[in-house]
């Protein structure tokens, strides 16, 4: 097994994820997320919906059919671990399989539906290395990928399966126009602008393709102290909020910074009890979800003023090892990549049990059902992260 990442000082960072093509789905899902209490009087901040009767009809593909190439595998390998419940997911999951240099999309029942890159997807001379985060554009037509440790942001066109834009120089870090140093969690705005954290340059960039220089930036390059609205201590996550603002996670100092519309500083708080907050994102107004990138790791929800609502920090077989991203599901469960455990999981907050798992715990691999340092997850549209915030999504 490759050693866990980010064991060097906090500002020496690397992480994140990359692309996919969504499987058409027909379903009806309740997407209301409200506050609630679990069975141990632990406040989770998400209201559970009944496990049965939530999902409508789903268009399920015949076993063994490759939906991209039409090939049929007479002996398909499905990758779910025993006890997994496919009904907890509203549709396919896109995984940035970092150390395998690929993106994979898997169905709720564990079938691999699509991979990138396949033969012929890359132009001559192109590489696709170390994808650590991948998110769909709001309309689902493109996927934006940060290749953090290859120092590049890639935009993929779903229909053509081509890289159509890149910011940064693969393998070459920098702070000058056109360069980044460990970019993380890039998002593609409806306006076409790109929003990305640039960790080791201690800044957040707003980029407008096809130009290869930042349109503007938040924070001063190389100024890595926390000063809300002025400078950022190694920002490793930048996500939209429902009021049109932005949530920025800072590693140095363990801060969550909230900016209002147009980038106006609003509030700074600490995820409670975290040593390495990663990729904090909004569950609903005033409630946030974050992962603690350490071992044993943790996932929690907390309020904007830093009050804990729910926490998953088990030991033993359920322990986490450097989880880096957690996303809320429509039914109140939590989807997360557990990087150094080589798996993607769904946690049921009421019982604090893992109810779905793709990947073999602690065993990296390249075959179907295996992952190697999965560093990012995303739901296929219409449940993708950016689709949730499409009406308010804008760069600060």
N, C-alpha and C positions, 0 to 999 in steps of 0.2 A: 504494500500500500504506500502510496506517496504520502509524505508527511503533511499534516495540516498546514494551511497557509496562515499568514499573519501572526506568526509567533515572534517576529521582530518588533521593535517599538511601534507604537500605534500609527505614527505617521508614515511608516514604511509599509504601505498597503498594496494588496492586490486582491482582486475579486471579479466577478460578474458574468454576464450572459448574452443570448443571441436568438435566432430566427425560427419561423415555421409557417405552415400553410394549414388553415383551419379546415377540419372536417365538417361539411354541412350538417347541421343538427336541426331537428324539429322537436321542440320541447316547450313546456310551460313551467316557469319557475317563479316562485315568490322571492322577490329580492329585498324585502323589508328586513332591515337589521336594526334591532332596538336593544335597549339595555335589559339585563335579566340576571338571575341568580342561579348558580349551579347547586347540585345536591349537597355540597359541603358548605353552603352559605358563602361560597367564594363568588364575588361579583364578576361576571365575565364580560359584561357590556354588550353581549350579543344575545338576542332572543332566539331560542331554538324553535325551529319549525318541526312538525311531526316528520319522522324519518320516512314514513310511508305516505303517499299521496301528494308529496311535494312536486315530484318531477312528472311531467307529461310524457307523451310518447316520444321516443328517441329513435332516429333513423340509425339502426345498427347494421354495420357491414358484415357480409358473410365472412366467417373465419378464414384467415389465410389470404385474403385478397389485398394486394397492394394497390391502394387507390390512386397512386401516382402513375405507376407503370402497368397496372392491370395484370401483373403476374400472380399466379396462385401458388402458394406454398402448401404442399400436401401435409406438412407436419409443422404447423406454426408453433412458435415458442411464445407463450404469453407470460408477461413478466411480473404479475402481481404476487405478493407474498401471501401465505395462508392467512385467512381471516379477513382479507380485504373486502370491503363492501363497495362495489362500483357505483351504487346509487347515490353516494355522497357527493359525487362530482356532477356538475351540470353539462359537461362536455369534455373534449380533449384537453390535454395539458401539454404545453410546449416546455421543453427542458433544455437549458443550456448545459450541455454535457462537456464541461470545460476541458478536462484532460484528454478526452477523446476527440477534441477539435471538431465538434459537431453539434448540431441541434437535432433533437428528436421530438416528434409529436406522438403521444401515446393516447389511446382511447381509455375511457374509464375502466374497461375490463382488461387493460394491460397490453393491448396489441399495439405494436409499432405501426403507425399510419404513414409516417413520412420522415425522411432524414434530409439534412443539408450539411455539407454539400454532397450531392451525388455526382457520378461521373458526368462531366460536361458542364457542371454548374459554374465553375470558375473559369474566368478568362485566362489565356496564357500568361504566366507569370504571377497570377494572383494567388494569395494564400488566405486561409481562413483558420487562424490559430487562436486558441485559448478564449473562446467566447464565454463571458461570465454573466451577461444579462441580455435578455431579448424581450422586446415588447412590441405588440402590434400597434400600428397607427390607429387612430380612432375609427377609420373606415375599414380597417382590416386589410387594406391593399398592400401595405408595406410592413416590414419588420425592421426595427432598429436594434442594432447589436453593439454593445460595448465589449471590446477585446482588451480588457484592462491592462494585462501584462504584455500585450503586443502594441499598446499605445495608439489605438485607432478606434474610431467609431464607424460602423458600416450600416448602410441602409440597403435593404434587400427588397426587390420587387417580387411580390408573391406569384403573380401570373407568369412572369418570364423566368423566375428563379435566378435572377442575376443581381449582383451587387451594383447598384446604380449611383451610389455616392459614397465617398469616404472622406472623413476629416481626421487628420493625423497621418503619420508616416509609420507603417508597420515596422516594429522592431526598434524605432528611434524615438525616445522620449524628448520632450522639449517644452518650452514655455512661449516661444515666439509665435507669431501668427501662423496658423496651419498646423501647430503641434499641440499635443497634450501629453500629460504624464500621469498615467493610471486613470483614464476616464471611467466613469461609473454611472450606471442607471440612466442612460440617455433616453429621452422621450421625444416623439415626433408630434409637434403641435398641429392642429387643424390648419393653421396659417402656413405650414411648411417649415417653420423654425424648429430647430433642435435645441433642447434644453439638456444639459449634462453637467454632473459634478466632475471636477478635474482634481482628483484627490491630492496628489503631491504638489500641485501648483497652488493648492488652497484657494480655489476659486470655483464659481459656477459660471458656465459659458452659455450664451445664447448665440446660436449659429444659424445663418440663413443660407441654405444651398441655393445655387451651386457655388457660391463664393467659398473660399478656403481661408477665411479669417473670421474671427468672432464679431458678430454684430454689436455685442456688448457683453460685459461680464459683471458679476457680483463678487465683491471682495478684491483685494489687491494681490496680485501675483506674488507668491512667496511670503505673504503676511499670514502666518498660521495661528494667530491668536483669535479667541472667540470675542467678537464685539458685534452684537446683533445689528445687522444691516450694514456693517462696515467691513468686517473681516471674518474668515471662517477657518476653524481648526480642522483641516483635513476633511472636507465634506465628502461623505461616501454614499449619500443618497439624496435625491431631489425629486419629490413627488407632488402631484397636484392635490389641492384640497377643494371641498365642495363650494367654498365661497369665492373661488377664483384665485385663491392664494397658493402658496407653496410651502411644503414642509421639507426642511433641510436637516439631515443628520450629520453632526460633527463627531468625529472619532476623538480628537484631542479635546478632553474636557467632558465628553459624553453629553452633548447637548442636542436637543431638538429645537430648531429655530422655526418659528412660524412667521411667514410674510403674508401680508394681505394682498389684495389685488394691486397690480402695478408695482409689486415689490416693496411695499411699505412695511417696515419692521413692525411686528405685532407682539410677539411673546417668545420667550426662551424658557425651556424647562428641561429637567433631567428625566430620562426613563428610569424609574425607580429600581435600584439594585443591580444595574447593568455595569459590566466592566468594558464592554465593546459593543455599543449599539449599532445596529446595521439596518439600513433601509426602512426607516420608520415611514409608515403610510397610514392614511386615514381610513378608519372603519365607517364612521359616521361623524357628523360635526361634533367636535370636542372629544372624540375617542380615537386613539391611535394604537397601531399594532407594530411591534418591533421584534427583531431577533437579537440575541446576545451571542456574538461571534466568539465563542470560547468553548472550553471543554471542562466540565460538562456545560453545555449551552442551555439557553432558556428562550422562551417566547412569551410575550406578555402583551396585554392591552392596558393602557393607562390614559388618564384624562390629560387635557392640554396643560393643566397646571401641575402635572406630575403625580397624581394619585393613582395607585395601582388598582386595577379592576379584576384582572385575571392573570395567572402565571402558570406556565408549564415548565417545570424544571425537575424532571424525574431522574432517578438514578437507576442503575441496573439495566435490564434489556431495553427499557424505554428511554434511556438517556440520550441526549443530543450531543453531537460532536461538531462544533463550529457551524451551526446553522446561520445562513446569511440573509435569507429573505423569507418572509411570511406574508401571505395575502389572505384576506377574508373571503370566504365562500358565501354564496347567496343563502345557504341554509344555516349559517352561523358557525360552521366548522372553519378550520384554519388549514390552508395549504402551505407547505414549507419545503425548502430544500435543505437537507441535513448533510452538508458538504462532505465532511471527512468520514461520515458513516456511509457514503456512497448510495444515498437513497433520497427519494422524494416521498413525502408523507402527508396524510391528512389527520389532524388531531380533532377529536370531539371534546369541546371545552367542558361540558357538564361532567364527564367521567374522566377527563384527562387521559384518554386512551387513544392510541393510534388505530384508526379504523380503515386506513388504506395505505398501501406502501408499494412503490415501484422501485426496484433495485434491491440488491442483497446486502444486508447490514454488514459493513466493514469489509466487503469483498468487491474491489473494483474489477471491471471487465468491459469488453467491447461487444459481446453478443447481446441479442435481444434479451431484455430483462435485467441487464447489468448497466451500471453507470460508472463513471470515473470522475470524482470530484464535481458532482452536479452543482452549479453555482448560480442558477437562476431558474425561476418557474414563471409561467404565464398561462392564463386561461385563453382558450380560443374565443374569438368573437361569437356572440355579443356580450360575453362576460369578461372580456379582457380588461386590464386595469384602465387603459385610456378610454375605452368605451364607457366605463362607469362615470367618468368625469367629462365626457365629450362636450356637454353644454357649458361648462365653466373652464375648460382647459385652455390655458394661455401661459406664455412665458412671462416671467416677472420683468 
